[in-house]
Amino acid sequence: MPDITSFSLFVLSVFLLSVTPGPDMAYVIGQSMANGRRAGLLSATGVALGSVTHALASTLGLTALVAASPLLFTLVKYLGAGYLIYLGSRMLLSTLRHTVNTAPDSDKIRRGTPARELLLKGYITTLTNPKVLLFFISFFPQFVTPNGSHHSQAFLILGLTYAWVAFMVDICCALLGGAAGGALAGSPRIQKVLDRIVGTTFIALGVRLALTRR
């Protein structure tokens, strides 16, 4: 591959990073358990589109520009943190307004979640995650030949590989989360507890993200 070294090690490293719990994984699993397998798969697709955007931005040098600017980096960081806290707060508030439904009604609600909304939330969650941005800046250059003549192509290939590996991991999380959520869907009380756990997790991740340093 042009200007790429140790590609197998890169794939392994990306896989290990992808299975490490973070905002993207929490979002996919949370949506799967709360809204069903379809919601999890759509959320994983939105997250993957966010990763592809990061890959394109890295290829064009925009990622380095954001990372080098304290103002832009801080803006992205707080947007991401605020968005996660917003999602978590909505989930917690929904449990306070929750009314007991029969299982068939709950299934209709889960299946009726707008696909565009699920995709957009996953996309924004990844796009505003400064840790992904920093990963592209600090990690990718280690696998690109310093004096090569195809740096842009190399960064694009590595970025798309990252997006694909992370997408496969998120798909597995969505399937597992959907299965777990489906098994517990018959108990509104347990579902409410799960929603509160996921909502609290989102808020905690948002706070941790806000404290991220470059």
C-alpha positions as CSV (number, residue, x, y, z in Angstrom):
1,M,0.0,0.0,0.0
2,P,1.3,3.5,-0.8
3,D,3.3,5.0,2.1
4,I,1.7,2.7,4.7
5,T,3.8,0.6,7.0
6,S,2.7,-2.2,9.4
7,F,-0.9,-2.2,8.2
8,S,-1.7,-5.4,10.1
9,L,-0.6,-3.9,13.3
10,F,-2.7,-0.8,12.5
11,V,-5.8,-2.9,12.0
12,L,-5.2,-4.8,15.3
13,S,-4.6,-1.5,17.2
14,V,-7.8,0.0,15.8
15,F,-9.8,-3.1,16.8
16,L,-8.5,-2.9,20.3
17,L,-9.4,0.8,20.5
18,S,-12.9,0.0,19.1
19,V,-13.7,-2.5,21.7
20,T,-12.7,-0.1,24.5
21,P,-15.8,1.5,25.9
22,G,-16.4,5.1,24.9
23,P,-19.1,7.5,23.8
24,D,-19.7,5.8,20.4
25,M,-20.1,2.3,21.9
26,A,-22.2,3.6,24.7
27,Y,-24.5,5.4,22.3
28,V,-24.9,2.3,20.0
29,I,-25.6,-0.1,22.9
30,G,-27.9,2.4,24.6
31,Q,-30.0,2.8,21.6
32,S,-30.1,-0.9,20.9
33,M,-31.3,-1.7,24.4
34,A,-33.7,1.2,24.6
35,N,-35.2,1.1,21.1
36,G,-34.4,-2.3,19.6
37,R,-31.9,-3.8,17.2
38,R,-32.9,-1.6,14.3
39,A,-32.1,1.5,16.2
40,G,-28.7,0.1,17.2
41,L,-27.8,-0.7,13.6
42,L,-28.9,2.7,12.4
43,S,-26.9,4.3,15.2
44,A,-23.8,2.3,14.3
45,T,-24.2,3.5,10.7
46,G,-24.4,7.1,11.8
47,V,-21.3,6.6,13.9
48,A,-19.5,5.1,10.9
49,L,-20.5,8.1,8.7
50,G,-18.9,10.3,11.4
51,S,-15.7,8.3,11.3
52,V,-15.6,8.6,7.5
53,T,-16.0,12.4,7.8
54,H,-13.0,12.4,10.2
55,A,-11.1,10.4,7.6
56,L,-11.9,12.8,4.8
57,A,-11.0,15.8,7.1
58,S,-7.7,14.2,8.0
59,T,-6.9,13.7,4.4
60,L,-7.6,17.3,3.6
61,G,-5.6,18.5,6.7
62,L,-8.6,19.9,8.5
63,T,-8.2,17.6,11.4
64,A,-4.7,18.9,12.0
65,L,-6.0,22.4,11.8
66,V,-8.6,21.8,14.5
67,A,-6.2,20.1,16.8
68,A,-3.7,22.9,16.4
69,S,-6.2,25.6,17.3
70,P,-7.0,25.8,21.0
71,L,-10.2,27.7,20.2
72,L,-11.5,25.2,17.6
73,F,-10.5,22.2,19.7
74,T,-12.2,23.6,22.8
75,L,-15.3,24.3,20.7
76,V,-15.5,20.7,19.4
77,K,-14.9,19.3,22.8
78,Y,-17.6,21.2,24.5
79,L,-20.1,20.6,21.7
80,G,-19.5,16.9,22.0
81,A,-19.7,16.9,25.8
82,G,-22.9,19.0,25.7
83,Y,-24.5,16.8,23.2
84,L,-23.8,13.6,25.3
85,I,-25.1,15.3,28.4
86,Y,-28.2,16.4,26.4
87,L,-28.9,12.8,25.2
88,G,-28.4,11.4,28.7
89,S,-30.7,14.0,30.3
90,R,-33.4,13.3,27.7
91,M,-33.3,9.6,28.6
92,L,-33.5,10.3,32.3
93,L,-36.4,12.7,31.9
94,S,-38.2,10.2,29.7
95,T,-38.2,7.7,32.5
96,L,-39.9,10.2,34.8
97,R,-42.6,10.7,32.3
98,H,-42.9,7.0,31.4
99,T,-46.3,5.4,31.5
100,V,-46.8,1.7,31.6
101,N,-47.4,0.2,28.2
102,T,-48.2,-3.3,27.0
103,A,-45.4,-5.1,25.2
104,P,-47.0,-4.7,21.7
105,D,-47.3,-0.9,22.1
106,S,-43.7,-0.7,23.2
107,D,-42.6,-2.6,20.2
108,K,-44.5,-0.2,17.9
109,I,-42.8,2.8,19.5
110,R,-39.3,1.2,19.1
111,R,-39.9,0.3,15.5
112,G,-41.2,3.8,14.8
113,T,-38.1,5.7,15.8
114,P,-37.1,7.9,12.9
115,A,-34.1,6.5,11.0
116,R,-32.9,10.0,10.2
117,E,-32.8,10.9,13.9
118,L,-30.9,7.8,14.8
119,L,-28.3,8.4,12.0
120,L,-27.9,12.0,12.9
121,K,-27.4,11.4,16.6
122,G,-24.7,8.7,15.9
123,Y,-23.0,11.0,13.3
124,I,-22.9,14.0,15.7
125,T,-21.7,11.8,18.6
126,T,-18.6,10.8,16.6
127,L,-18.0,14.0,14.8
128,T,-17.9,16.0,18.0
129,N,-15.7,13.5,19.9
130,P,-12.2,15.1,20.3
131,K,-10.7,11.8,21.2
132,V,-11.3,10.5,17.7
133,L,-9.7,13.7,16.3
134,L,-6.7,13.3,18.5
135,F,-6.4,9.6,17.6
136,F,-6.2,10.6,13.9
137,I,-3.5,13.2,14.6
138,S,-1.3,11.3,17.0
139,F,-1.7,7.6,15.9
140,F,-2.1,7.6,12.1
141,P,1.3,9.2,11.3
142,Q,3.1,6.3,13.0
143,F,1.9,4.1,10.1
144,V,2.7,6.5,7.3
145,T,6.2,6.7,5.6
146,P,7.7,10.1,6.6
147,N,9.3,10.8,3.2
148,G,6.6,9.3,1.1
149,S,4.8,11.0,-1.8
150,H,1.3,9.7,-1.2
151,H,0.5,10.9,2.3
152,S,-3.1,11.9,1.4
153,Q,-3.9,8.5,0.0
154,A,-2.3,6.8,3.0
155,F,-4.3,8.9,5.5
156,L,-7.5,8.2,3.5
157,I,-6.9,4.5,3.4
158,L,-6.1,4.3,7.1
159,G,-9.1,6.5,8.0
160,L,-11.5,4.4,6.0
161,T,-10.0,1.2,7.5
162,Y,-10.6,2.7,11.0
163,A,-14.2,3.5,10.1
164,W,-14.8,0.0,8.8
165,V,-13.3,-1.9,11.7
166,A,-15.1,0.4,14.2
167,F,-18.4,-0.1,12.3
168,M,-18.0,-3.9,12.5
169,V,-17.5,-3.7,16.2
170,D,-20.5,-1.4,16.6
171,I,-22.7,-3.7,14.6
172,C,-21.8,-6.6,17.0
173,C,-22.6,-4.3,19.9
174,A,-25.9,-3.3,18.3
175,L,-26.9,-7.0,17.8
176,L,-26.0,-7.9,21.4
177,G,-27.6,-4.9,22.9
178,G,-30.8,-5.4,20.8
179,A,-31.0,-9.0,22.0
180,A,-30.6,-8.0,25.6
181,G,-33.1,-5.2,25.3
182,G,-35.6,-7.5,23.6
183,A,-35.3,-10.1,26.3
184,L,-36.0,-7.4,28.9
185,A,-38.7,-5.5,27.0
186,G,-41.5,-7.3,28.7
187,S,-40.6,-5.7,32.0
188,P,-41.3,-1.9,32.0
189,R,-39.6,-1.6,35.4
190,I,-36.3,-3.2,34.2
191,Q,-36.5,-1.1,31.0
192,K,-36.8,2.0,33.0
193,V,-33.7,1.1,35.1
194,L,-31.8,0.4,31.9
195,D,-32.7,3.7,30.5
196,R,-31.6,5.5,33.6
197,I,-28.3,3.6,33.6
198,V,-27.6,4.5,30.0
199,G,-28.7,8.1,30.5
200,T,-26.4,8.4,33.5
201,T,-23.6,6.9,31.5
202,F,-24.0,9.4,28.7
203,I,-23.9,12.3,31.2
204,A,-20.8,10.8,32.8
205,L,-19.1,10.4,29.4
206,G,-20.1,14.0,28.5
207,V,-18.5,15.3,31.7
208,R,-15.3,13.3,31.1
209,L,-15.2,14.5,27.5
210,A,-15.4,18.1,28.8
211,L,-12.4,17.5,30.9
212,T,-10.3,16.1,28.0
213,R,-7.0,17.8,27.4
214,R,-5.1,17.9,24.2
